[in-house]
Amino acid sequence: MGRVLTRNVEKSCSSLLTWLAICFVCIGGLVTTYYLFVEAPPPRRLVIATGAREGAYFRFAQRYAELLKPEGITLDIRCTEGSVENLRLLMDERSDVSVAFVQTGIADPDQSESLYALASLYREPLWIFFQGSEVIDRLTQLKGRRIGIGSTGSGTRGIALQLLKANGFEENSDLLLSLGSNDAADALENREIDAAFFVAGIDAKYIRRLITNPDVHLVELAHAETYERQFRFLTSVTIHEGLLDLQQNIPSKEIELIAPAATLVAHNSLHPALVSLLLKVAGKIHSKGDLLSNVGEFPSPQMTDLPLSEDAARFFRTGPPVLQRYLPFWLASLVDRLKIMIIPLIMLLMPLLRVAPPLVRWQTRRKIYKWYAELRQIDQRSIKGMSREEATQSLEHLQRLEQRIARVGVPLSYMEEYYNLRLHLHLVRTHVNLILRPNDGVISGAAR
């Protein structure tokens, strides 16, 4: 029983060593592939540039941060003057900002090669209010008046300057005043300025305040469609009667405005896994629609003035990656990054698995064949001739060999080789025994 157990242990150890060697080779290959070809994991901290703390961009960023936190991503919110500064931070290689809210019409694709758009998120109407009772439906009617065009670095200022320049205004005019949204609204109500530009959502408090002020009027551009065609980042939007307040019927009539879109823009160094995660979060926030968009209309690959990210385009075509649909973000990201290792793993395993069976057979037969060297040595000496004393020593050696061979464990499929070895040992013992027959001296192998 003990011998059988010993043989089985030896057999198991031999096979185990073979397969362990294969495993070590595979692991070594995978580790090398990981460090050479697998991209780094996504960062756990992300910085987003928004706008003023009281603005819509900041409020949306807070909701993004809440939804990203369970995924293990910390979203740091960087307050700025607006879209222009956001673009500058994204293009600054020394900046840690990698994603930002940016209003369309601000970015120049030729000068923003390191940036791409992830999606448009919602429409931001352009509101132009003026102080007075006259009817104004053209921007040229505002010449010679004090106009608030938004703070320096804001998207409002960028679009206001483009539209005013197209209508013959001088960009450096002292009448064009850099005022933030709340300051411009206050100045307009206090008659400190004559008109003001605002790019804001329909739910902005200062918009509701101005549109209900009887002394302040909204400019409804007569050439809205012309602006939409000349400035491709603009789309027309209808503010239906009573949309802001049904009870007070605000506005009292249907209004046609032009609107840029709020977009999510990223630096090209943003990890691909984060693109799909950000768009997934954007869908939860913006797909519900609002007063100016239908359910499911946003986020959208349309209405962007920067090239759309390839990862974002894939997301809009096929949805989130399959792994992210069923696995937690970090596990899905790890599996996705490691899929590149499947190819080298297969390339390593195929030859190794083909070599393994012959290697196991060779190791098993080696246990048997290694004894033939000693048998042959004794047999050759018996043929050439040996003394009785040498024959006695050889028999003792053969006895020890037989005991050791008896303890060798081999599979049943190799028993033929095993018993041939024992038969050959018996044959050599017979030859040696012939030497020990009563005689007068050394018997040569030739005499046999």
Steps between C-alpha positions, in 0.01 A plus 500: 500500500784737588677428170185569300451828685862600439470424130182707469666791681802487267272483200294800620811705581646439156184613320457791740851629435437488126178696522650742751777577255239570230308726738813696590583554133143623434502728802835644394366567152185662636693725739727612217200569276326691778787742554581543131158513332214543750396861552502654845183480712268804499577762765283511808490880507370722222495882477217673315485870413155653529421868536378729773377335818147635444487374141339190348837341413596492866166346602530230236859427605377436853253242369775338293716476812218329693451235231872440447577451867343148524715403200816587694566827313550825690397800287670823601306807385701800379300825490596734214380807315340280235550314173794703369703442815392135502647453153821673603535269800436193286770599250753595769733200541585615852135499603344201675160565338409214264129560437279810493162643412538718192246700305498442124629781283801565721750234395706521182562143374818610321649632824360227727659189352554348845130522586194306396131511578327225694141617447263793493295510818221755465407822323594834654283775348653837421294762680542865399314742724476877460372785716224707339162489334600496134493183290846364418539196274841568346839531669585805287233687699723470807787704353608786721354336812668357806491122474600235753667217309600265781809471715847446357554130434129419480320334213246780499769754414638275224167461318395863561818632337453274198143613440573866564802494271284351223270801546778759473585558866858573601636239739698751708218749539466657844127435477551122516526426870637185665235410755411167651144372471371614839680834479368561149144419610528744793655769280224459241222534757675804653532660152880503530520322162258494205524135396662176602582157356440185701561136409306308760246229558133585518501432874767763583366728773620823337330402172165452672554827685571697184226347289240596761632856534265733305781748431728238345425341163634202313650541155343254260739501204329540167777307323522203736518250214777703335707490820441124522634447149792740529609377842476120486531460874161670546158336478159660522289434807140588573391639835131417498239727649465445874804267509663681794181561696161368393308687769638841399538398134873574479601559229178645364580385147712245319864609469766377258855509634834370383701273723847351522539169683682408817753230419729271694855544372807298598874503446626215280690360800175404672494125563266321252322315781401834654343617174232233511454550875451876461252449216314243706469754782407775252219278373357462849501877549409647159293230327189592700456811289402850607271782386703539180583137412322169467563192711802312361611786276813560710781416545556510127792469256347791305540875558871489587759727341795278593568154351316226683715255693525155338411342834199730529390419144522129583295559814220668303503220238499198730442630852732445798758220477356156571713451809388830653138391461542204733809565711607779736700767319842408641458129438371564149792732432752243624355219290482727195863602536615140550322367190809591297683230697279223363697489173846451656348255749361287218828525308685377808255229596464338158864385464535431870190281509628315197840447661362403841381141421828395330687660788299304755560178300873574483516558875316172567719296267809668639421338836527165324780555250743664742567155659617349170831685522595307815366171362698544181815578693472178705406300189803630305733414786353148518561454126859619520560287806496560875626320809276319742546783746388755236207274409394486865517879524301532176229270635476711811478811278225335292313413818503863610394607150208259510383639832522856375323415171223331695427837667471689170143618436387507138154516339338176383549602138878474552502159671638329189819707515511454876483121489743484208747678726449240772537218248824651373624531857423131550689420176810688616481325839492164318816591307677598820388182677669294227830647613443375854473133393781282641806554279867565526520868425358784304245400238502724199194615323629331180481160673125549548 
